[in-house]
Every structure is written in structure tokens, then in C-alpha cells.
Amino acid sequence: MSVRPQVERIKPPALRAGDNIGIVAPASYFSRQDFEAGCAALQQMGYNPVFDPSIFERELYFAGSVDRRVRELEAMFLRDDVRAILCARGPSESIHRV
């Protein structure tokens, strides 16, 4: 019987009204209408959804090229003003970008 090592859990600070939530599209394309409805729901909860305008690009059934999706995700992780990151869709075909 093996013993699993204890993993220290990291709990991020709670989100607060006015916080920016980054939205990325690392997988397939999505309905702009659904996206806008989701952003509106986040705004009703008091959050500010932020995203790159290139999020609406489409290549085959993906949300733009692999390069576009990788750049978008990296840029969102580097933003100091973003408190959380959500995916517009996923996770299919996303793991090779991580």
C-alpha cells in the first residue's frame, strides 16, 4: 500500500465586485450570442469580463489558429489586472496548448 504525499492546496483570494475576469477561447469556436449572454451574466454579478477582440476569430471548428489561442491565453495569464480566467468553451483540443 503506497502513501500519497500531502499536496499543499493554494486557495486564491475571493473575487469581489468590480474584479476583471479574463475570457479566453482555447478550443472550438462558439456562438457570439451565447458569449455576450455569458458576459452580461458576469456583469450582473458585478464582474468586468475582459477579452481580446480576436476571440471571435474562427479557423475550421476552432476559435482561430493555434498561435492565436496560445498568445491569447499567455497574455491573459500575464495581466496583473485579471483576477480569474474563464474559457468560452473547452476543453476539447486544448490540452496541447498547456
N, CA, C and O atoms as CSV, one atom per row, in Angstrom:
chain,resi,resn,atom,element,x,y,z
A,1,MET,N,N,0.842,-1.179,0.000
A,1,MET,CA,C,0.000,0.000,0.000
A,1,MET,C,C,0.885,1.240,0.000
A,1,MET,O,O,1.723,1.420,0.884
A,2,SER,N,N,0.692,2.079,-0.990
A,2,SER,CA,C,1.504,3.290,-1.072
A,2,SER,C,C,0.800,4.443,-0.364
A,2,SER,O,O,-0.426,4.491,-0.272
A,3,VAL,N,N,1.594,5.343,0.119
A,3,VAL,CA,C,1.067,6.520,0.808
A,3,VAL,C,C,1.210,7.711,-0.125
A,3,VAL,O,O,2.297,7.997,-0.627
A,4,ARG,N,N,0.118,8.390,-0.347
A,4,ARG,CA,C,0.164,9.581,-1.207
A,4,ARG,C,C,0.698,10.761,-0.410
A,4,ARG,O,O,0.252,11.014,0.709
A,5,PRO,N,N,1.638,11.472,-0.979
A,5,PRO,CA,C,2.149,12.654,-0.269
A,5,PRO,C,C,1.071,13.737,-0.187
A,5,PRO,O,O,0.239,13.883,-1.083
A,6,GLN,N,N,1.112,14.471,0.884
A,6,GLN,CA,C,0.176,15.583,1.057
A,6,GLN,C,C,0.549,16.701,0.093
A,6,GLN,O,O,1.715,17.080,-0.018
A,7,VAL,N,N,-0.434,17.211,-0.585
A,7,VAL,CA,C,-0.218,18.311,-1.516
A,7,VAL,C,C,-0.770,19.573,-0.875
A,7,VAL,O,O,-1.918,19.616,-0.432
A,8,GLU,N,N,0.069,20.596,-0.835
A,8,GLU,CA,C,-0.394,21.860,-0.273
A,8,GLU,C,C,-1.352,22.518,-1.257
A,8,GLU,O,O,-1.009,22.745,-2.417
A,9,ARG,N,N,-2.522,22.812,-0.795
A,9,ARG,CA,C,-3.513,23.458,-1.650
A,9,ARG,C,C,-3.347,24.967,-1.591
A,9,ARG,O,O,-3.095,25.554,-0.539
A,10,ILE,N,N,-3.496,25.560,-2.741
A,10,ILE,CA,C,-3.391,27.013,-2.836
A,10,ILE,C,C,-4.780,27.551,-3.119
A,10,ILE,O,O,-5.392,27.216,-4.133
A,11,LYS,N,N,-5.266,28.374,-2.232
A,11,LYS,CA,C,-6.594,28.954,-2.402
A,11,LYS,C,C,-6.430,30.427,-2.783
A,11,LYS,O,O,-5.919,31.223,-1.996
A,12,PRO,N,N,-6.863,30.779,-3.984
A,12,PRO,CA,C,-6.731,32.182,-4.403
A,12,PRO,C,C,-7.695,33.073,-3.621
A,12,PRO,O,O,-8.674,32.584,-3.058
A,13,PRO,N,N,-7.426,34.360,-3.585
A,13,PRO,CA,C,-8.353,35.277,-2.917
A,13,PRO,C,C,-9.718,35.252,-3.603
A,13,PRO,O,O,-9.818,35.025,-4.808
A,14,ALA,N,N,-10.744,35.484,-2.828
A,14,ALA,CA,C,-12.109,35.516,-3.368
A,14,ALA,C,C,-12.264,36.674,-4.348
A,14,ALA,O,O,-11.643,37.726,-4.197
A,15,LEU,N,N,-13.097,36.457,-5.342
A,15,LEU,CA,C,-13.413,37.536,-6.280
A,15,LEU,C,C,-14.314,38.551,-5.601
A,15,LEU,O,O,-15.104,38.213,-4.719
A,16,ARG,N,N,-14.184,39.790,-6.023
A,16,ARG,CA,C,-15.009,40.876,-5.481
A,16,ARG,C,C,-15.647,41.648,-6.618
A,16,ARG,O,O,-15.157,41.636,-7.748
A,17,ALA,N,N,-16.726,42.306,-6.311
A,17,ALA,CA,C,-17.401,43.138,-7.313
A,17,ALA,C,C,-16.388,44.100,-7.920
A,17,ALA,O,O,-15.586,44.705,-7.209
A,18,GLY,N,N,-16.433,44.231,-9.224
A,18,GLY,CA,C,-15.512,45.113,-9.932
A,18,GLY,C,C,-14.259,44.425,-10.434
A,18,GLY,O,O,-13.511,45.004,-11.222
A,19,ASP,N,N,-14.013,43.186,-9.989
A,19,ASP,CA,C,-12.830,42.459,-10.459
A,19,ASP,C,C,-12.957,42.124,-11.943
A,19,ASP,O,O,-14.053,41.895,-12.455
A,20,ASN,N,N,-11.815,42.102,-12.615
A,20,ASN,CA,C,-11.767,41.692,-14.020
A,20,ASN,C,C,-11.666,40.175,-14.112
A,20,ASN,O,O,-10.860,39.552,-13.422
A,21,ILE,N,N,-12.489,39.594,-14.970
A,21,ILE,CA,C,-12.421,38.167,-15.263
A,21,ILE,C,C,-12.071,38.034,-16.738
A,21,ILE,O,O,-12.826,38.467,-17.609
A,22,GLY,N,N,-10.922,37.435,-17.008
A,22,GLY,CA,C,-10.484,37.244,-18.384
A,22,GLY,C,C,-11.217,36.078,-19.024
A,22,GLY,O,O,-11.404,35.033,-18.401
A,23,ILE,N,N,-11.626,36.260,-20.256
A,23,ILE,CA,C,-12.285,35.201,-21.015
A,23,ILE,C,C,-11.369,34.840,-22.185
A,23,ILE,O,O,-10.959,35.711,-22.952
A,24,VAL,N,N,-11.053,33.559,-22.314
A,24,VAL,CA,C,-10.217,33.080,-23.411
A,24,VAL,C,C,-10.966,31.981,-24.164
A,24,VAL,O,O,-11.915,31.392,-23.647
A,25,ALA,N,N,-10.529,31.721,-25.379
A,25,ALA,CA,C,-11.146,30.672,-26.201
A,25,ALA,C,C,-10.047,29.744,-26.710
A,25,ALA,O,O,-9.610,29.879,-27.853
A,26,PRO,N,N,-9.587,28.789,-25.866
A,26,PRO,CA,C,-8.500,27.910,-26.277
A,26,PRO,C,C,-8.943,26.696,-27.075
A,26,PRO,O,O,-8.114,25.865,-27.447
A,27,ALA,N,N,-10.226,26.584,-27.341
A,27,ALA,CA,C,-10.734,25.380,-28.011
A,27,ALA,C,C,-11.557,25.754,-29.236
A,27,ALA,O,O,-11.110,26.529,-30.082
A,28,SER,N,N,-12.739,25.208,-29.324
A,28,SER,CA,C,-13.576,25.416,-30.503
A,28,SER,C,C,-14.273,26.772,-30.469
A,28,SER,O,O,-14.383,27.417,-29.427
A,29,TYR,N,N,-14.737,27.175,-31.644
A,29,TYR,CA,C,-15.449,28.449,-31.734
A,29,TYR,C,C,-16.789,28.328,-31.008
A,29,TYR,O,O,-17.187,27.238,-30.598
A,30,PHE,N,N,-17.460,29.432,-30.860
A,30,PHE,CA,C,-18.677,29.478,-30.049
A,30,PHE,C,C,-19.625,30.514,-30.617
A,30,PHE,O,O,-19.260,31.314,-31.479
A,31,SER,N,N,-20.818,30.483,-30.129
A,31,SER,CA,C,-21.835,31.442,-30.545
A,31,SER,C,C,-21.556,32.801,-29.913
A,31,SER,O,O,-21.406,32.907,-28.695
A,32,ARG,N,N,-21.486,33.829,-30.736
A,32,ARG,CA,C,-21.276,35.178,-30.208
A,32,ARG,C,C,-22.440,35.577,-29.305
A,32,ARG,O,O,-22.244,36.259,-28.299
A,33,GLN,N,N,-23.642,35.155,-29.660
A,33,GLN,CA,C,-24.823,35.462,-28.847
A,33,GLN,C,C,-24.692,34.830,-27.454
A,33,GLN,O,O,-24.977,35.486,-26.452
A,34,ASP,N,N,-24.267,33.573,-27.384
A,34,ASP,CA,C,-24.065,32.920,-26.089
A,34,ASP,C,C,-22.946,33.601,-25.309
A,34,ASP,O,O,-23.041,33.776,-24.094
A,35,PHE,N,N,-21.884,33.985,-26.018
A,35,PHE,CA,C,-20.760,34.665,-25.374
A,35,PHE,C,C,-21.222,35.973,-24.741
A,35,PHE,O,O,-20.905,36.260,-23.586
A,36,GLU,N,N,-21.965,36.755,-25.496
A,36,GLU,CA,C,-22.458,38.036,-24.981
A,36,GLU,C,C,-23.407,37.832,-23.806
A,36,GLU,O,O,-23.401,38.623,-22.863
A,37,ALA,N,N,-24.220,36.779,-23.852
A,37,ALA,CA,C,-25.114,36.476,-22.728
A,37,ALA,C,C,-24.302,36.107,-21.486
A,37,ALA,O,O,-24.642,36.514,-20.375
A,38,GLY,N,N,-23.230,35.337,-21.676
A,38,GLY,CA,C,-22.365,34.982,-20.555
A,38,GLY,C,C,-21.674,36.195,-19.958
A,38,GLY,O,O,-21.572,36.317,-18.737
A,39,CYS,N,N,-21.197,37.092,-20.813
A,39,CYS,CA,C,-20.568,38.327,-20.330
A,39,CYS,C,C,-21.580,39.177,-19.568
A,39,CYS,O,O,-21.253,39.764,-18.537
A,40,ALA,N,N,-22.804,39.242,-20.074
A,40,ALA,CA,C,-23.855,40.006,-19.392
A,40,ALA,C,C,-24.138,39.410,-18.015
A,40,ALA,O,O,-24.352,40.148,-17.054
A,41,ALA,N,N,-24.140,38.082,-17.914
A,41,ALA,CA,C,-24.365,37.431,-16.619
A,41,ALA,C,C,-23.240,37.773,-15.643
A,41,ALA,O,O,-23.496,38.040,-14.469
A,42,LEU,N,N,-21.996,37.765,-16.124
A,42,LEU,CA,C,-20.873,38.145,-15.261
A,42,LEU,C,C,-21.009,39.592,-14.797
A,42,LEU,O,O,-20.738,39.906,-13.638
A,43,GLN,N,N,-21.429,40.469,-15.703
A,43,GLN,CA,C,-21.621,41.872,-15.341
A,43,GLN,C,C,-22.732,42.028,-14.307
A,43,GLN,O,O,-22.621,42.854,-13.401
A,44,GLN,N,N,-23.794,41.247,-14.431
A,44,GLN,CA,C,-24.882,41.308,-13.449
A,44,GLN,C,C,-24.400,40.863,-12.073
A,44,GLN,O,O,-24.937,41.298,-11.054
A,45,MET,N,N,-23.387,39.996,-12.041
A,45,MET,CA,C,-22.815,39.555,-10.769
A,45,MET,C,C,-21.801,40.561,-10.229
A,45,MET,O,O,-21.257,40.377,-9.140
A,46,GLY,N,N,-21.550,41.624,-10.992
A,46,GLY,CA,C,-20.642,42.665,-10.530
A,46,GLY,C,C,-19.228,42.564,-11.057
A,46,GLY,O,O,-18.363,43.333,-10.639
A,47,TYR,N,N,-18.968,41.634,-11.964
A,47,TYR,CA,C,-17.626,41.460,-12.512
A,47,TYR,C,C,-17.487,42.144,-13.861
A,47,TYR,O,O,-18.475,42.461,-14.523
A,48,ASN,N,N,-16.246,42.361,-14.251
A,48,ASN,CA,C,-15.948,43.002,-15.526
A,48,ASN,C,C,-15.265,41.986,-16.445
A,48,ASN,O,O,-14.069,41.734,-16.298
A,49,PRO,N,N,-16.004,41.403,-17.388
A,49,PRO,CA,C,-15.363,40.466,-18.310
A,49,PRO,C,C,-14.450,41.197,-19.287
A,49,PRO,O,O,-14.837,42.212,-19.868
A,50,VAL,N,N,-13.237,40.679,-19.466
A,50,VAL,CA,C,-12.284,41.267,-20.407
A,50,VAL,C,C,-11.811,40.168,-21.358
A,50,VAL,O,O,-11.639,39.017,-20.956
A,51,PHE,N,N,-11.604,40.536,-22.614
A,51,PHE,CA,C,-11.185,39.562,-23.616
A,51,PHE,C,C,-10.550,40.302,-24.773
A,51,PHE,O,O,-10.772,41.497,-24.969
A,52,ASP,N,N,-9.759,39.574,-25.531
A,52,ASP,CA,C,-9.142,40.126,-26.728
A,52,ASP,C,C,-10.157,40.053,-27.864
A,52,ASP,O,O,-10.844,39.041,-28.002
A,53,PRO,N,N,-10.268,41.095,-28.674
A,53,PRO,CA,C,-11.225,41.067,-29.782
A,53,PRO,C,C,-11.008,39.897,-30.747
A,53,PRO,O,O,-11.932,39.506,-31.460
A,54,SER,N,N,-9.802,39.342,-30.774
A,54,SER,CA,C,-9.527,38.211,-31.663
A,54,SER,C,C,-10.236,36.933,-31.219
A,54,SER,O,O,-10.204,35.929,-31.930
A,55,ILE,N,N,-10.868,36.964,-30.060
A,55,ILE,CA,C,-11.559,35.789,-29.537
A,55,ILE,C,C,-12.641,35.289,-30.492
A,55,ILE,O,O,-13.027,34.122,-30.434
A,56,PHE,N,N,-13.127,36.159,-31.364
A,56,PHE,CA,C,-14.205,35.790,-32.282
A,56,PHE,C,C,-13.703,35.218,-33.616
A,56,PHE,O,O,-14.504,34.896,-34.493
A,57,GLU,N,N,-12.382,35.094,-33.766
A,57,GLU,CA,C,-11.851,34.502,-34.993
A,57,GLU,C,C,-12.246,33.031,-35.073
A,57,GLU,O,O,-12.536,32.392,-34.061
A,58,ARG,N,N,-12.249,32.514,-36.285
A,58,ARG,CA,C,-12.620,31.114,-36.487
A,58,ARG,C,C,-11.715,30.500,-37.549
A,58,ARG,O,O,-11.490,31.086,-38.609
A,59,GLU,N,N,-11.204,29.322,-37.250
A,59,GLU,CA,C,-10.418,28.541,-38.204
A,59,GLU,C,C,-10.897,27.095,-38.098
A,59,GLU,O,O,-10.702,26.434,-37.079
A,60,LEU,N,N,-11.525,26.621,-39.167
A,60,LEU,CA,C,-12.202,25.325,-39.150
A,60,LEU,C,C,-13.220,25.343,-38.012
A,60,LEU,O,O,-14.101,26.202,-37.988
A,61,TYR,N,N,-13.111,24.415,-37.079
A,61,TYR,CA,C,-14.051,24.439,-35.961
A,61,TYR,C,C,-13.413,24.975,-34.684
A,61,TYR,O,O,-13.956,24.797,-33.594
A,62,PHE,N,N,-12.269,25.627,-34.816
A,62,PHE,CA,C,-11.572,26.215,-33.674
A,62,PHE,C,C,-11.813,27.721,-33.591
A,62,PHE,O,O,-12.257,28.352,-34.551
A,63,ALA,N,N,-11.513,28.269,-32.435
A,63,ALA,CA,C,-11.623,29.714,-32.219
A,63,ALA,C,C,-10.331,30.384,-32.679
A,63,ALA,O,O,-9.614,30.979,-31.874
A,64,GLY,N,N,-10.042,30.287,-33.956
A,64,GLY,CA,C,-8.832,30.868,-34.522
A,64,GLY,C,C,-7.700,29.858,-34.578
A,64,GLY,O,O,-7.866,28.688,-34.233
A,65,SER,N,N,-6.550,30.337,-35.019
A,65,SER,CA,C,-5.376,29.468,-35.167
A,65,SER,C,C,-4.832,29.053,-33.799
A,65,SER,O,O,-5.146,29.667,-32.779
A,66,VAL,N,N,-4.017,28.005,-33.799
A,66,VAL,CA,C,-3.369,27.583,-32.554
A,66,VAL,C,C,-2.544,28.735,-32.004
A,66,VAL,O,O,-2.579,29.001,-30.802
A,67,ASP,N,N,-1.803,29.423,-32.863
A,67,ASP,CA,C,-0.973,30.547,-32.434
A,67,ASP,C,C,-1.811,31.629,-31.759
A,67,ASP,O,O,-1.417,32.154,-30.718
A,68,ARG,N,N,-2.951,31.965,-32.335
A,68,ARG,CA,C,-3.819,32.988,-31.751
A,68,ARG,C,C,-4.295,32.563,-30.371
A,68,ARG,O,O,-4.303,33.362,-29.434
A,69,ARG,N,N,-4.685,31.316,-30.252
A,69,ARG,CA,C,-5.222,30.823,-28.984
A,69,ARG,C,C,-4.152,30.746,-27.902
A,69,ARG,O,O,-4.422,31.043,-26.738
A,70,VAL,N,N,-2.931,30.346,-28.282
A,70,VAL,CA,C,-1.825,30.301,-27.325
A,70,VAL,C,C,-1.473,31.715,-26.862
A,70,VAL,O,O,-1.335,31.961,-25.664
A,71,ARG,N,N,-1.326,32.649,-27.817
A,71,ARG,CA,C,-1.000,34.048,-27.464
A,71,ARG,C,C,-2.052,34.627,-26.531
A,71,ARG,O,O,-1.722,35.312,-25.562
A,72,GLU,N,N,-3.319,34.352,-26.823
A,72,GLU,CA,C,-4.405,34.882,-26.004
A,72,GLU,C,C,-4.301,34.378,-24.560
A,72,GLU,O,O,-4.413,35.159,-23.615
A,73,LEU,N,N,-4.086,33.081,-24.399
A,73,LEU,CA,C,-4.002,32.506,-23.060
A,73,LEU,C,C,-2.784,33.033,-22.309
A,73,LEU,O,O,-2.890,33.413,-21.143
A,74,GLU,N,N,-1.635,33.057,-22.967
A,74,GLU,CA,C,-0.424,33.582,-22.328
A,74,GLU,C,C,-0.610,35.036,-21.908
A,74,GLU,O,O,-0.246,35.415,-20.795
A,75,ALA,N,N,-1.172,35.841,-22.788
A,75,ALA,CA,C,-1.377,37.261,-22.482
A,75,ALA,C,C,-2.303,37.434,-21.284
A,75,ALA,O,O,-2.088,38.318,-20.454
A,76,MET,N,N,-3.323,36.600,-21.191
A,76,MET,CA,C,-4.259,36.729,-20.074
A,76,MET,C,C,-3.588,36.368,-18.754
A,76,MET,O,O,-3.839,37.010,-17.734
A,77,PHE,N,N,-2.724,35.330,-18.768
A,77,PHE,CA,C,-2.000,34.962,-17.553
A,77,PHE,C,C,-1.039,36.067,-17.117
A,77,PHE,O,O,-0.748,36.193,-15.927
A,78,LEU,N,N,-0.548,36.856,-18.047
A,78,LEU,CA,C,0.416,37.911,-17.725
A,78,LEU,C,C,-0.229,39.209,-17.250
A,78,LEU,O,O,0.468,40.099,-16.763
A,79,ARG,N,N,-1.526,39.328,-17.382
A,79,ARG,CA,C,-2.206,40.569,-16.986
A,79,ARG,C,C,-2.345,40.651,-15.470
A,79,ARG,O,O,-2.909,39.756,-14.840
A,80,ASP,N,N,-1.829,41.726,-14.895
A,80,ASP,CA,C,-1.934,41.927,-13.450
A,80,ASP,C,C,-3.339,42.327,-13.011
A,80,ASP,O,O,-3.696,42.164,-11.845
A,81,ASP,N,N,-4.129,42.845,-13.935
A,81,ASP,CA,C,-5.462,43.335,-13.570
A,81,ASP,C,C,-6.545,42.256,-13.665
A,81,ASP,O,O,-7.707,42.529,-13.364
A,82,VAL,N,N,-6.188,41.048,-14.074
A,82,VAL,CA,C,-7.165,39.961,-14.213
A,82,VAL,C,C,-7.082,39.062,-12.983
A,82,VAL,O,O,-6.015,38.551,-12.643
A,83,ARG,N,N,-8.224,38.879,-12.321
A,83,ARG,CA,C,-8.269,38.096,-11.082
A,83,ARG,C,C,-8.657,36.636,-11.299
A,83,ARG,O,O,-8.403,35.795,-10.437
A,84,ALA,N,N,-9.265,36.329,-12.432
A,84,ALA,CA,C,-9.671,34.954,-12.755
A,84,ALA,C,C,-9.723,34.828,-14.272
A,84,ALA,O,O,-9.876,35.822,-14.983
A,85,ILE,N,N,-9.595,33.604,-14.759
A,85,ILE,CA,C,-9.679,33.344,-16.197
A,85,ILE,C,C,-10.698,32.234,-16.425
A,85,ILE,O,O,-10.642,31.178,-15.794
A,86,LEU,N,N,-11.623,32.492,-17.331
A,86,LEU,CA,C,-12.628,31.506,-17.726
A,86,LEU,C,C,-12.468,31.211,-19.209
A,86,LEU,O,O,-11.998,32.055,-19.972
A,87,CYS,N,N,-12.859,30.015,-19.610
A,87,CYS,CA,C,-12.834,29.637,-21.025
A,87,CYS,C,C,-14.224,29.777,-21.621
A,87,CYS,O,O,-15.220,29.375,-21.019
A,88,ALA,N,N,-14.272,30.352,-22.811
A,88,ALA,CA,C,-15.550,30.490,-23.506
A,88,ALA,C,C,-16.122,29.115,-23.816
A,88,ALA,O,O,-17.332,28.912,-23.717
A,89,ARG,N,N,-15.278,28.184,-24.184
A,89,ARG,CA,C,-15.637,26.781,-24.419
A,89,ARG,C,C,-14.426,25.936,-24.116
A,89,ARG,O,O,-13.329,26.453,-23.906
A,90,GLY,N,N,-14.622,24.674,-24.096
A,90,GLY,CA,C,-13.493,23.779,-23.899
A,90,GLY,C,C,-13.967,22.510,-23.232
A,90,GLY,O,O,-15.164,22.356,-22.990
A,91,PRO,N,N,-13.105,21.637,-22.942
A,91,PRO,CA,C,-11.655,21.667,-23.097
A,91,PRO,C,C,-11.140,20.916,-24.313
A,91,PRO,O,O,-9.927,20.749,-24.444
A,92,SER,N,N,-11.996,20.462,-25.197
A,92,SER,CA,C,-11.519,19.639,-26.315
A,92,SER,C,C,-10.439,20.355,-27.117
A,92,SER,O,O,-10.535,21.552,-27.390
A,93,GLU,N,N,-9.419,19.606,-27.483
A,93,GLU,CA,C,-8.310,20.115,-28.288
A,93,GLU,C,C,-7.537,21.243,-27.605
A,93,GLU,O,O,-6.831,21.998,-28.273
A,94,SER,N,N,-7.661,21.364,-26.285
A,94,SER,CA,C,-6.983,22.447,-25.570
A,94,SER,C,C,-5.704,21.996,-24.887
A,94,SER,O,O,-4.794,22.803,-24.697
A,95,ILE,N,N,-5.613,20.743,-24.517
A,95,ILE,CA,C,-4.532,20.286,-23.666
A,95,ILE,C,C,-3.150,20.487,-24.292
A,95,ILE,O,O,-2.185,20.709,-23.560
A,96,HIS,N,N,-3.024,20.418,-25.611
A,96,HIS,CA,C,-1.690,20.571,-26.207
A,96,HIS,C,C,-1.183,22.007,-26.133
A,96,HIS,O,O,-0.020,22.251,-26.456
A,97,ARG,N,N,-1.999,22.952,-25.725
A,97,ARG,CA,C,-1.558,24.331,-25.554
A,97,ARG,C,C,-1.051,24.588,-24.142
A,97,ARG,O,O,-0.373,25.586,-23.899
A,98,VAL,N,N,-1.368,23.714,-23.230
A,98,VAL,CA,C,-0.979,23.917,-21.836
A,98,VAL,C,C,0.345,23.342,-21.574
A,98,VAL,O,O,0.839,23.417,-20.449
